[in-house]
Amino acid sequence: MTIPYNSFDEFEQALQESKEAEGSGGGSALCAVEVAFGYPVFAAGLTAEERFFPAPVGKSYKAEQEKAKAAAIALAQEYDVDPNTVRFSLQILLRADGALKVKEGEVVAAEWNGDMSEIAPLWTLNTDQPSALKDLHIPAMRKCNVMHDWKGWAKIGFARDPYKASLGDAGMTDEDLDGNPRYPIVRYILETYPDKEAAYAAYQSEGVADVGAPAATAEVSSSVPQGYSPEGWANMIPAIKKQLADGDTPAAVAQAFGVQVSDITALM
């Protein structure tokens, strides 16, 4: 279902209406992306399509939302999942087929173990605390004019979860490949392309420094921000510079990556 919004402002207002109706890393990758809002069910053993029930945003679509929510709750009960976890959310589905990444300075196949999905509950949009939806997804979607039911090819950025980063050490609930504590990583849209061919051409031609390859050692500050390894921080630098080049303020970029403003200005 394609919902005709005349502008992102109109779409964002529909998001707020939907919220009212319900109540209250580093580098980059390139892949086919599907963006939708609806109700996720956090059940193991299901595909992304099987565990997500899309619904349009806005008060005009309350019937569709209730129908999708009922179906999601039924599935949650079938898989013994708490129905209270079924909340209206953004889903960014990243398709593994044809995905690219940068490895050791070369653009290569991503070789993911299947499709991946990023879920951000809508109730976090207006929270006083930092959130991935408010601080990463919605600003990025606005910049790229991506709304409900969007499908296409996109460059994906990786950043630390803003809420988890705000908690300090207590927010390091994930581990890196070496088993060291780290903040959870949020995947969000950096740039969109008209088709696969254009996406591949742009990703290859932008150069290593702009597609997320590790930055030169000389670019890495001697004071690596808390929660990052030197290599992990080096991997973040290209995405940070891209956001600065796109006009984001150092303060906004610092919040998105969970670091101090001085860490960002040191890279300018």
Residue frames relative to the residue before (quaternion, step in Angstrom):
aa qw qx qy qz dx dy dz
M 1.0000 0.0000 0.0000 0.0000 0.00 0.00 0.00
T 0.1548 -0.7825 0.5980 0.0791 3.60 -0.75 1.04
I 0.2078 -0.7942 0.5635 0.0925 3.56 -0.67 1.13
P 0.3301 -0.7881 0.4857 0.1843 3.63 -0.60 1.09
Y 0.0207 0.7697 -0.6363 0.0477 3.59 -0.30 1.26
N 0.4211 -0.7349 0.4775 0.2336 3.57 -0.89 0.93
S 0.7955 0.0116 0.0035 0.6058 3.58 1.18 -0.43
F 0.6205 -0.5301 0.3999 0.4171 3.57 -1.25 0.27
D 0.5791 0.5720 -0.3864 0.4337 3.61 1.08 -0.59
E 0.6547 0.5017 -0.3047 0.4763 3.57 0.99 -0.85
F 0.6462 0.5135 -0.3133 0.4697 3.57 1.02 -0.82
E 0.6667 0.4993 -0.3097 0.4586 3.60 0.92 -0.89
Q 0.6088 0.5324 -0.3495 0.4730 3.58 1.10 -0.65
A 0.6295 0.5241 -0.3301 0.4690 3.59 1.05 -0.74
L 0.6034 0.5426 -0.3512 0.4671 3.58 1.10 -0.67
Q 0.6601 0.5021 -0.3100 0.4647 3.56 0.91 -0.91
E 0.6439 0.5222 -0.3198 0.4587 3.58 1.01 -0.80
S 0.6425 0.5151 -0.3245 0.4654 3.56 0.99 -0.79
K 0.6290 0.5273 -0.3332 0.4640 3.57 1.03 -0.78
E 0.6615 0.5048 -0.3096 0.4601 3.56 0.95 -0.90
A 0.6473 0.5295 -0.3270 0.4400 3.57 1.01 -0.73
E 0.7301 0.3985 -0.2364 0.5022 3.58 1.06 -0.71
G 0.4105 -0.6663 0.5085 0.3592 3.54 1.01 -0.77
S 0.7427 -0.4990 0.2640 0.3600 2.86 -1.47 0.30
G 0.0481 -0.6802 0.5496 -0.4827 16.58 -20.65 11.61
G 0.1390 -0.8191 0.5254 0.1835 3.33 -0.67 -1.08
G 0.7627 0.3697 -0.2664 0.4589 3.55 -1.28 0.38
S 0.3577 -0.7203 0.5450 0.2371 3.56 -1.17 -0.54
A 0.1675 -0.7317 0.6442 0.1469 3.49 -1.40 0.11
L 0.2654 -0.7342 0.5998 0.1752 3.56 -1.29 0.25
C 0.2264 0.7830 -0.5513 0.1779 3.59 -0.77 0.96
A 0.5771 -0.5138 0.4844 0.4102 3.51 -1.38 0.06
V 0.1196 -0.8129 0.5700 -0.0054 3.55 -0.90 1.03
E 0.0871 -0.7580 0.6435 0.0605 3.53 -1.19 0.70
V 0.1333 -0.8018 0.5817 0.0306 3.56 -0.75 1.12
A 0.1661 0.7790 -0.5898 0.1330 3.56 -0.84 0.96
F 0.2878 -0.6973 0.6180 0.2214 3.52 -1.35 0.31
G 0.2972 0.7418 -0.5596 0.2196 3.52 -1.12 0.67
Y 0.6310 -0.5473 0.4217 0.3527 3.52 -1.27 -0.49
P 0.1903 -0.7929 0.5700 0.1009 3.60 -0.56 1.14
V 0.1847 -0.7324 0.6412 0.1354 3.54 -1.27 0.52
F 0.2749 -0.7951 0.5222 0.1397 3.58 -0.56 1.16
A 0.2583 0.7600 -0.5358 0.2619 3.53 0.51 1.31
A 0.4366 -0.7041 0.5014 0.2494 3.55 -0.96 0.89
G 0.7825 0.3801 -0.2545 0.4225 3.53 -1.25 0.50
L 0.6446 0.4969 -0.3271 0.4801 3.59 1.25 0.16
T 0.5001 -0.6190 0.5033 0.3366 3.56 -1.20 0.50
A 0.6815 -0.4771 0.3551 0.4265 3.55 -1.29 0.28
E 0.6535 0.5105 -0.3162 0.4608 3.58 1.01 -0.76
E 0.6825 0.5122 -0.2926 0.4315 3.58 0.95 -0.83
R 0.7703 0.3698 -0.1972 0.4807 3.59 1.04 -0.67
F 0.6941 0.4112 -0.2900 0.5148 3.60 1.23 0.28
F 0.1484 -0.7958 0.5860 0.0354 3.56 -0.89 1.04
P 0.2395 -0.8235 0.4970 0.1322 3.60 -0.08 1.28
A 0.0358 0.7658 -0.6415 0.0291 3.52 -1.26 0.62
P 0.5003 -0.6583 0.4620 0.3207 3.62 -0.98 0.76
V 0.4476 -0.6886 0.5055 0.2644 3.55 -1.23 0.49
G 0.6256 0.5418 -0.4057 0.3879 3.56 -1.19 0.58
K 0.6011 -0.6053 0.3959 0.3400 3.55 -1.15 0.69
S 0.5892 0.6002 -0.3658 0.3985 3.59 1.15 -0.48
Y 0.7403 0.3939 -0.2024 0.5058 3.58 1.23 -0.42
K 0.1842 0.8266 -0.5126 0.1417 3.57 1.13 0.64
A 0.6390 0.5331 -0.3367 0.4407 3.60 0.97 -0.81
E 0.6610 0.4970 -0.3030 0.4735 3.58 0.94 -0.87
Q 0.6409 0.5257 -0.3213 0.4578 3.57 1.02 -0.79
E 0.6696 0.4999 -0.3020 0.4588 3.58 0.90 -0.89
K 0.6358 0.5283 -0.3252 0.4592 3.57 1.02 -0.76
A 0.6671 0.4885 -0.2971 0.4775 3.58 0.94 -0.91
K 0.6545 0.5173 -0.3183 0.4502 3.59 0.95 -0.84
A 0.6411 0.5249 -0.3281 0.4537 3.58 0.97 -0.82
A 0.6573 0.4991 -0.3116 0.4709 3.57 0.96 -0.84
A 0.6485 0.5162 -0.3188 0.4598 3.60 1.02 -0.79
I 0.6550 0.5054 -0.3140 0.4658 3.60 0.95 -0.83
A 0.6221 0.5360 -0.3417 0.4571 3.57 1.02 -0.76
L 0.6610 0.4861 -0.3064 0.4826 3.59 0.97 -0.82
A 0.6239 0.5436 -0.3388 0.4477 3.58 0.99 -0.81
Q 0.6697 0.4902 -0.2991 0.4709 3.59 0.93 -0.85
E 0.6215 0.5484 -0.3352 0.4479 3.57 1.07 -0.74
Y 0.7613 0.3399 -0.1782 0.5226 3.59 1.05 -0.80
D 0.4849 -0.7012 0.4110 0.3230 3.58 1.26 0.40
V 0.3874 0.6833 -0.5018 0.3622 3.55 0.99 0.97
D 0.5554 -0.6218 0.4361 0.3388 3.59 -0.95 0.85
P 0.4101 -0.7337 0.4803 0.2506 3.65 -0.56 1.07
N 0.5865 0.5938 -0.3698 0.4082 3.60 1.17 -0.48
T 0.6167 0.5368 -0.3513 0.4562 3.59 1.24 -0.25
V 0.5492 0.5867 -0.4015 0.4392 3.60 1.27 -0.09
R 0.1653 0.7955 -0.5531 0.1843 3.56 -0.08 1.34
F 0.5780 -0.5852 0.4385 0.3623 3.57 -1.11 0.73
S 0.0586 0.8348 -0.5293 0.1397 3.58 -0.57 1.19
L 0.4681 -0.5908 0.5691 0.3287 3.48 -1.43 0.20
Q 0.0587 -0.7607 0.6432 0.0642 3.54 -1.08 0.75
I 0.0833 -0.7422 0.6631 0.0503 3.56 -0.96 0.94
L 0.1388 -0.8137 0.5638 0.0272 3.54 -0.37 1.30
L 0.1636 -0.7930 0.5851 0.0454 3.55 -0.72 1.17
R 0.2711 -0.7924 0.5306 0.1306 3.57 -0.52 1.19
A 0.4280 -0.7267 0.4840 0.2333 3.56 -0.86 1.00
D 0.6053 0.5878 -0.3617 0.3966 3.59 1.04 -0.72
G 0.8434 0.1228 -0.1237 0.5083 3.58 -0.63 1.15
A 0.4382 0.7150 -0.4555 0.2987 3.61 1.23 0.03
L 0.1903 -0.7776 0.5937 0.0820 3.56 -1.13 0.77
K 0.0118 -0.7622 0.6460 0.0395 3.54 -1.30 0.39
V 0.4461 -0.6459 0.5306 0.3199 3.56 -1.32 0.04
K 0.0255 0.7837 -0.6185 0.0513 3.55 -0.88 1.00
E 0.8419 -0.0815 0.0048 0.5334 3.55 -0.70 1.16
G 0.7503 -0.4362 0.2080 0.4511 3.54 0.90 0.99
E 0.6857 0.4397 -0.2831 0.5064 3.61 1.26 0.06
V 0.4171 -0.6697 0.5513 0.2711 3.55 -1.13 0.71
V 0.0597 0.8119 -0.5702 0.1100 3.59 -0.56 1.18
A 0.6584 -0.4682 0.3938 0.4384 3.56 -1.32 0.13
A 0.5083 -0.6846 0.4341 0.2906 3.57 -0.93 0.93
E 0.1369 -0.8361 0.5179 0.1177 3.60 1.09 -0.70
W 0.1664 0.7873 -0.5666 0.1772 3.56 0.81 1.03
N 0.4604 -0.6517 0.5209 0.3035 3.55 -1.23 0.44
G 0.8124 -0.1597 0.0594 0.5577 3.55 0.56 1.18
D 0.6925 -0.4577 0.3575 0.4279 3.54 -1.36 0.12
M 0.2016 -0.7620 0.6029 0.1234 3.56 -1.23 0.52
S 0.1352 -0.7920 0.5892 0.0856 3.57 -1.11 0.61
E 0.2468 -0.7325 0.6218 0.1265 3.51 -1.15 0.82
I 0.0984 -0.8074 0.5816 0.0143 3.59 -0.69 1.11
A 0.0210 0.7858 -0.6167 0.0412 3.59 -0.91 0.97
P 0.3533 -0.7627 0.4995 0.2098 3.64 -0.39 1.18
L 0.5298 -0.6691 0.4281 0.2972 3.56 -0.96 0.90
W 0.5883 0.5988 -0.3840 0.3845 3.62 1.06 -0.58
T 0.6258 0.5510 -0.3428 0.4326 3.61 1.20 -0.41
L 0.4565 0.7118 -0.4434 0.2974 3.60 1.26 -0.11
N 0.8085 0.2595 -0.1162 0.5153 3.59 0.92 -0.88
T 0.3633 0.7329 -0.5017 0.2812 3.59 1.17 0.33
D 0.5356 -0.6247 0.4656 0.3257 3.56 -1.19 0.56
Q 0.6503 0.5075 -0.3105 0.4724 3.56 1.22 -0.40
P 0.6103 -0.5289 0.4129 0.4211 3.61 -1.16 0.37
S 0.0310 0.7924 -0.6092 0.0082 3.57 -1.13 0.57
A 0.6060 -0.5706 0.4147 0.3678 3.55 -1.19 0.56
L 0.6467 0.5277 -0.3291 0.4416 3.59 0.97 -0.82
K 0.7290 0.4492 -0.2347 0.4601 3.56 0.80 -1.07
D 0.8018 0.3607 -0.1530 0.4511 3.57 0.81 -1.01
L 0.7650 0.3031 -0.1850 0.5373 3.61 1.20 -0.37
H 0.7694 0.4234 -0.2406 0.4133 3.57 0.45 -1.20
I 0.7198 0.4487 -0.2826 0.4480 3.60 0.66 -1.04
P 0.6480 0.4868 -0.3522 0.4680 3.68 0.85 -0.70
A 0.6648 0.4957 -0.3091 0.4656 3.60 0.97 -0.80
M 0.6584 0.5028 -0.3125 0.4649 3.59 0.98 -0.81
R 0.6167 0.5316 -0.3433 0.4683 3.56 1.06 -0.72
K 0.6618 0.5205 -0.3073 0.4434 3.58 0.88 -0.96
C 0.7586 0.3657 -0.1856 0.5063 3.57 1.01 -0.86
N 0.3753 -0.7465 0.4642 0.2938 3.60 1.33 -0.03
V 0.3482 0.7177 -0.5081 0.3249 3.54 0.94 0.99
M 0.0214 -0.8108 0.5841 -0.0307 3.57 -0.76 1.07
H 0.7831 -0.3089 0.2336 0.4865 3.56 -1.33 -0.23
D 0.8445 0.1847 -0.1582 0.4771 3.54 -1.17 0.79
W 0.3861 0.7148 -0.4928 0.3116 3.60 1.15 0.59
K 0.0104 -0.7705 0.6373 -0.0020 3.52 -1.09 0.83
G 0.3562 0.7265 -0.5346 0.2442 3.56 -0.97 0.81
W 0.5854 -0.5506 0.4511 0.3881 3.54 -1.33 -0.25
A 0.0239 0.8155 -0.5735 0.0736 3.54 -0.92 0.92
K 0.4031 -0.6341 0.5933 0.2889 3.50 -1.34 0.41
I 0.2190 -0.7969 0.5578 0.0763 3.55 -0.82 1.04
G 0.2238 -0.7658 0.5911 0.1186 3.55 -0.91 0.96
F 0.2654 -0.7468 0.5906 0.1518 3.54 -1.28 0.41
A 0.0887 0.7894 -0.6009 0.0886 3.57 -0.85 0.97
R 0.5858 -0.5595 0.4403 0.3873 3.55 -1.23 0.38
D 0.5671 -0.5860 0.4536 0.3596 3.56 -1.09 0.73
P 0.4446 -0.7305 0.4391 0.2754 3.64 -0.53 1.11
Y 0.6588 0.5017 -0.3258 0.4563 3.60 0.94 -0.79
K 0.6701 0.4940 -0.3046 0.4627 3.57 0.85 -0.94
A 0.6468 0.5231 -0.3233 0.4511 3.58 0.99 -0.82
S 0.6324 0.5476 -0.3343 0.4341 3.60 1.09 -0.67
L 0.6430 0.5414 -0.3140 0.4414 3.59 1.24 -0.38
G 0.4473 -0.6843 0.4631 0.3422 3.58 1.23 -0.14
D 0.8389 -0.1470 0.1125 0.5118 3.57 -1.08 -0.70
A 0.6112 0.5763 -0.3523 0.4126 3.59 1.07 -0.69
G 0.6669 0.5148 -0.3028 0.4457 3.59 1.19 -0.47
M 0.5436 0.6131 -0.4044 0.4064 3.60 1.25 -0.09
T 0.1201 0.8417 -0.5094 0.1324 3.55 0.42 1.24
D 0.6495 0.4480 -0.3250 0.5213 3.60 1.30 0.07
E 0.2964 -0.7256 0.5827 0.2146 3.54 -1.34 0.05
D 0.4201 -0.6703 0.5383 0.2905 3.56 -1.16 0.59
L 0.7568 -0.4035 0.2549 0.4466 3.58 -1.28 0.00
D 0.6904 0.4566 -0.2739 0.4898 3.56 1.20 -0.47
G 0.5797 -0.6168 0.3635 0.3890 3.57 1.27 0.13
N 0.4841 0.6591 -0.4412 0.3696 3.59 1.24 0.25
P 0.5485 -0.6173 0.4367 0.3568 3.63 -0.99 0.73
R 0.0783 0.7799 -0.6186 0.0544 3.55 -1.09 0.73
Y 0.5694 -0.5661 0.4583 0.3812 3.55 -1.30 0.22
P 0.5629 -0.5734 0.4551 0.3837 3.62 -1.10 0.54
I 0.3649 -0.7374 0.5367 0.1873 3.55 -1.10 0.79
V 0.2152 -0.7538 0.6110 0.1101 3.55 -1.03 0.90
R 0.2201 -0.7565 0.6040 0.1203 3.56 -0.95 0.92
Y 0.0621 0.8158 -0.5667 0.0973 3.58 -0.72 1.06
I 0.5934 -0.6080 0.4066 0.3359 3.57 -1.20 0.54
L 0.2083 -0.7836 0.5776 0.0950 3.56 -0.85 1.05
E 0.7970 -0.0742 0.1259 0.5860 3.57 0.93 -0.92
T 0.2200 -0.7761 0.5777 0.1247 3.58 -1.11 0.67
Y 0.2147 -0.7712 0.5928 0.0881 3.54 -1.28 0.55
P 0.5975 -0.6136 0.3802 0.3492 3.61 -1.11 0.62
D 0.7997 -0.0686 0.0581 0.5937 3.60 1.12 -0.58
K 0.7305 -0.4351 0.2989 0.4333 3.56 -1.32 0.14
E 0.6549 0.5271 -0.3242 0.4339 3.58 0.91 -0.90
A 0.6642 0.4927 -0.3006 0.4751 3.57 0.95 -0.87
A 0.6309 0.5381 -0.3264 0.4537 3.56 1.04 -0.79
Y 0.6666 0.4980 -0.3009 0.4660 3.58 0.88 -0.95
A 0.6660 0.5120 -0.3093 0.4456 3.57 0.89 -0.95
A 0.6738 0.4932 -0.2981 0.4625 3.58 0.92 -0.91
Y 0.6687 0.5158 -0.3073 0.4386 3.57 0.90 -0.91
Q 0.6782 0.4813 -0.2880 0.4749 3.56 1.01 -0.81
S 0.7370 0.4595 -0.2401 0.4337 3.58 0.95 -0.87
E 0.5575 0.6343 -0.3976 0.3589 3.60 1.16 -0.42
G 0.4681 -0.6840 0.4432 0.3416 3.55 1.17 -0.47
V 0.6788 -0.5299 0.3354 0.3821 3.51 -1.20 0.64
A 0.6800 0.5259 -0.3140 0.4032 3.59 0.83 -0.94
D 0.7399 0.4213 -0.2350 0.4689 3.60 1.11 -0.56
V 0.7123 0.4351 -0.2788 0.4750 3.61 1.15 -0.13
G 0.7245 -0.5202 0.2385 0.3842 3.52 1.12 0.57
A 0.3911 0.6961 -0.5156 0.3108 3.60 1.13 0.35
P 0.6383 -0.5199 0.3778 0.4237 3.61 -1.13 0.47
A 0.4338 -0.6998 0.5059 0.2573 3.54 -0.91 0.93
A 0.6422 -0.5099 0.3952 0.4140 3.54 -1.23 0.38
T 0.6157 -0.5830 0.3825 0.3671 3.54 -1.06 0.78
A 0.6281 0.5672 -0.3431 0.4076 3.57 1.00 -0.74
E 0.6549 0.5251 -0.3166 0.4418 3.57 1.17 -0.54
V 0.6105 0.5724 -0.3555 0.4162 3.58 1.16 -0.40
S 0.4496 -0.6926 0.4942 0.2720 3.55 -0.77 1.06
S 0.5459 -0.6128 0.4581 0.3414 3.55 -1.13 0.67
S 0.7054 0.3575 -0.2355 0.5649 3.56 1.29 -0.40
V 0.1587 -0.8041 0.5694 0.0639 3.57 -0.05 1.29
P 0.5280 -0.6582 0.4225 0.3309 3.63 -0.80 0.94
Q 0.6206 -0.5607 0.4037 0.3708 3.55 -1.15 0.66
G 0.7801 0.3247 -0.2550 0.4701 3.53 -0.96 0.91
Y 0.6867 0.4130 -0.2728 0.5323 3.59 1.28 -0.15
S 0.3513 -0.6479 0.6207 0.2674 3.52 -1.23 0.55
P 0.6612 -0.4902 0.3559 0.4427 3.65 -1.15 0.32
E 0.6705 0.4845 -0.3029 0.4733 3.58 0.96 -0.84
G 0.6531 0.5210 -0.3188 0.4477 3.57 0.96 -0.84
W 0.6536 0.4952 -0.3108 0.4806 3.58 1.01 -0.81
A 0.6172 0.5395 -0.3429 0.4588 3.59 1.03 -0.75
N 0.6607 0.5120 -0.3070 0.4551 3.57 1.02 -0.78
M 0.6437 0.5349 -0.3174 0.4459 3.58 1.17 -0.54
I 0.5671 0.6715 -0.3775 0.2916 3.58 1.05 -0.75
P 0.6574 0.5034 -0.3519 0.4365 3.69 0.81 -0.76
A 0.6610 0.4928 -0.3156 0.4697 3.61 0.96 -0.81
I 0.6204 0.5364 -0.3376 0.4620 3.59 1.06 -0.74
K 0.6814 0.4876 -0.2904 0.4623 3.56 0.88 -0.95
K 0.6095 0.5471 -0.3511 0.4536 3.57 1.11 -0.67
Q 0.6735 0.4844 -0.3050 0.4676 3.59 0.91 -0.87
L 0.6307 0.5166 -0.3353 0.4721 3.59 1.02 -0.71
A 0.6580 0.5076 -0.3058 0.4646 3.57 0.99 -0.84
D 0.6642 0.4965 -0.2954 0.4744 3.58 1.16 -0.61
G 0.6533 -0.5661 0.2985 0.4046 3.57 1.27 0.08
D 0.4465 0.6743 -0.4769 0.3443 3.61 1.22 0.09
T 0.4723 -0.6726 0.4894 0.2917 3.58 -1.04 0.75
P 0.6277 -0.5331 0.3915 0.4105 3.61 -1.13 0.45
A 0.6343 0.5355 -0.3379 0.4436 3.59 1.02 -0.76
A 0.6655 0.4977 -0.3045 0.4655 3.59 0.96 -0.86
V 0.6588 0.4976 -0.3084 0.4726 3.57 0.97 -0.84
A 0.6279 0.5368 -0.3341 0.4538 3.58 1.00 -0.81
Q 0.6580 0.5005 -0.3131 0.4674 3.57 0.96 -0.83
A 0.6528 0.5314 -0.3175 0.4367 3.58 0.95 -0.87
F 0.7674 0.3517 -0.1853 0.5031 3.58 1.00 -0.82
G 0.4723 -0.7224 0.4131 0.2905 3.56 1.28 0.12
V 0.5616 0.5768 -0.3983 0.4395 3.58 1.05 0.77
Q 0.6241 -0.5165 0.4158 0.4133 3.57 -1.32 -0.06
V 0.6188 -0.5454 0.4109 0.3884 3.57 -1.20 0.54
S 0.6242 0.5548 -0.3378 0.4340 3.58 1.05 -0.76
D 0.6041 0.5522 -0.3594 0.4482 3.60 1.12 -0.59
I 0.6700 0.4846 -0.2848 0.4849 3.56 1.13 -0.72
T 0.6846 0.4894 -0.3037 0.4468 3.58 0.83 -0.92
A 0.5808 0.5844 -0.3745 0.4253 3.59 1.16 -0.47
L 0.6867 0.4702 -0.2789 0.4791 3.58 1.22 -0.44
M 0.5722 0.6187 -0.3744 0.3868 3.60 1.26 -0.13
